[in-house]
Amino acid sequence: MDLRELEKDNTGRCRLSSPVPAVCLKEPCVLGVDEAGRGPVLGPMVYAVCYCPLSRLADLEALKVADSKTLTENERERLFAKMEEEGDSVGWALDILSPNLISTSMLGRVKYNLNSLSHDTAAGLIRHALDQGVKVTQVFVDTVGMPETYQARLQQRFPGMEVTVRAKADSLFPVVSAASIFAKVARDQAVKNWQFVESLQDLDSDYGSGYPNDPKTKAWLRKHVDPVFGFPQFVRFSWSTAQAILEKEAEDVTWEDSAEEDPEGPGRITSYFLSQGPQAGRPQAPHRYFQERGLEAASSL
Amino acid sequence: MESADEAADCKQRVHLRPGSLRDAAPATLHLLPCEVLVSRPAPVERFFTPAVRHGADGLQVSFRGRGLRGEEVAVPPGFSGFVMVTEEMGEGLIGKLNFSGDAEDKTEKMQEPLERDFDRFIGATGSFSHFTLWGLETVPGPDAKVHKALGWPSLAAAIHAQVPED
């Protein structure tokens, strides 16, 4: 799979797609949606759609595509190559969400959680296929969160097609299995060839599966923590595993929107009844002009 | 008053090393919208600088998994920026300085003997004419405190200037 586009800039999101098979512009098509790399604390999450004409679905089934999790890496690679050969009837598109995009979304001022990010990415890919002219009539989606609400939302967004959202859709519907293989192959390749934006010394490429419960992944995180910057952008800072390591091994950082109690709070209620009042002993606040500019008189160094 | 005593305890005499201003090499500075609760060297060149993206919609980077947007800010005209560092004063150094004066900065006349905890030497370790100001998810823009603060020197000059008497 050609991921050069991602390797050029892996700090945001990267959409890749196959040429649209001519037959998909004319005949009604079925489209499957699945994702790979949702759980890991390392690397991107990859969303994939795969589509083909309803009339050719049997060909896809004949390839014996299955849920990518039940396949070995070799089997996935082989099926991926087979589907590429079917390029005159099978099309695909990917959206690769970098770990940096995931971190900054989930840790944003307005929290954008992984479920919403996933739902919007899936909808974006369906929209992309439609914009390319693919005649999508049926959509099958592996669920994220509650399938009923997810299905209702997608159905509302795409009223012209029949939407089915199901748990384990990747083992129930061949077109979703195919999408899961595209997603997994892309995710594995992206992780394997990850271009670190940082200039790191002694970079250890043995990070295990990337899942938080993998001892190798945890050891890698601990080894690559920097007291000030935390981790390289390859790490999803928003994962509790990453946060826990930062709390222990990196310096504390406070942001203007950090929830914190005001240390200059009103103080004890009884202080208002004492002769000195709550302001006693506190230096006089500077004029508003200086407060608004964050300026203070320095009397010592 | 207790607070007055405290203020007296903090009083210091600051000596600038003029030579360090001439020798200060240009420095690259980033002002982040957060506080790292410790002062220590950081591998900015390895982690931060290469991660900065110069896109069509300005500067972008992330710190600790949070998105930042940046802009270049110039030091006000007529001013120069310096990174100043306070020298640690050991007892031995005080003694030596009192005997020989500061050989490097002869222009500074030592009127009184130096005292520990009272005299401080500061010197420049870097100079700058602009720096990068970062905001959390948005470009700080003209309303940012830093921009407004940089207007103070010209206002200060105006209000402290001699008013001609008629």
Interface residues (C-beta under 8 A of the other chain):
Chain A: D9 T11 N100 S103 T104 M106 L107 G108 R109 V197 E198 S199 L200 Q201 D226 P227 V228 F229 G230 P232 Q233 R236 F237 S238 A242 L246 E251 D252 V253 T254 W255 E256 D257 G281 P283 E292 R293 G294 L295 S299 S300 L301
Chain B: E2 S3 A7 C10 K11 Q12 V14 P33 C34 E35 V36 L37 V38 R40 A42 P43 E45 R46 F47 F48 P50 A51 R53 Q60 S62 F63 R64 G65 R66 G67 T86 R120 I122 L136 E137 K145 V146 K148 A149 G151 W152
